[in-house]
Amino acid sequence: MFKNLTLDKILKLGIFLLAIFVIGLIAYNFSNLLAYAIIAMLLSYLLDPIVNRMQAAGVNRTLAISVTLASVILVIVWISNSLIPILANQMASLTRQLNIETLIFVADQIEDQVRTNFEFIPSGYLRENITILAEGFFDVDKFSDIVGDLIGIFTNLFAAFLVIPFATFFFLKDGHKIRRDFLQLVPNKYFETTLSLIDKIETRLGYYFRSVVIQCTIVGIASWVALSVAGLNNAASVGITIGVANSIPYFGPIIGYILSIVIAIIETGDFSLVVPAILAVLFAQILDNAILQPLIFSKSADMHPVAILFIILIGAQTAGILGMLVAIPIATIIKITINQITWSFNNYYVFRNSDSQPEQLTVDHPPPTLSNTGK
């Protein structure tokens, strides 16, 4: 097992492990900068098709990137001046109303309605469970941590506005150079496998994130408009929340229905707005399932629905809502990596002793790829 180990290989392995340790240490101590880099990378995936089309039309790439980023910044400034004050006021109003007493009141209202048709449900069952959940949710220590995190985010907001556009610009302009410099570190016999792996991951994730942004934006706006027509006062904040939650397969629509029902009861004190709110969310979901998903987005990610369900549950157990949001992209990366390495192992002599056998292709069909789905 150890007969092929040489001092050179041991040194290379040690340097590789040391590099991983240093990168992990930097990422841990400078998590804000790492978050900015990830956001900039995602923005570059979203904006790259626009820049490429402008370049294909004869526009200089640097100018195309500058115009695209300037347009995005102007849109963000407009949203900050026009929409964010509305959302902030509604969020503040909801925050004042969403306390333990209000949630218990909502639980009592729902329980009274449910027990008229299902008398076998024990009296106070929903109230007791909602109380337990609410006490955990409104725990003072947790709330203090959340407030501290929000203060930290706003403290670093100025740095984010400086770093993210700057990093996005260079990811768009020099992304191919960054990829080339990284590939120079890869041994020759692993070059084709690594290049193909990076290409498949970038293609699939770029398509995934663009599709998610388009889908969630349309669902959020449709929910906002429909809830406004239904008569909900906090339609903007609820609609935007529904749009974001819609990025979570299976659970997103459920969150939307529950949130709209709770807010409808809080605003009116009865069930007069519940049915209109449910119909409004149903309209947005029909729009999503009948039009948006078939045209622009496939939530399956080439995985079985049961697998997606368990992946999302694992994400929820690991990191809550954030884990649910990133579970599918991470699972997609893992699946692409496994497929590519497995194909390379079976068809290239890249993971074997190449002293006696040269690298060669043994089959004439391409490796499996997730990017073939949804394109």
Secondary structure, 3 states (H helix, E strand, C coil): CCCCCCHHHHHHHHHHHHHHHHHHHHHHHCHHHHHHHHHHHHHHHHHHHHHHHHHHCCCCHHHHHHHHHHHHHHHHHHHHHHCHHHHHHHHHHHHHHCCHHHHHHHHHHHHHHHHHHCCCCCCCHHHHHHHHHHHHHCCHHHHHHHHHHHHHHHHCHHHHHHHHHHHHHHHHHHHHHHHHHHHCCCCHHHHHHHHHHHHHHHHHHHHHHHHHHHHHHHHHHHHHHHHHHHCCCCHHHHHHHHHHHCCCCCHHHHHHHHHHHHHHHHHHCCCCCHHHHHHHHHHHHHHHHHHHHHHHCCCCCCCCHHHHHHHHHHHHHHHHHHHHHHHHHHHHHHHHHHHHHHHHHHHCCCCCCCCCCCCCCCCCCCCCCHHHCCC
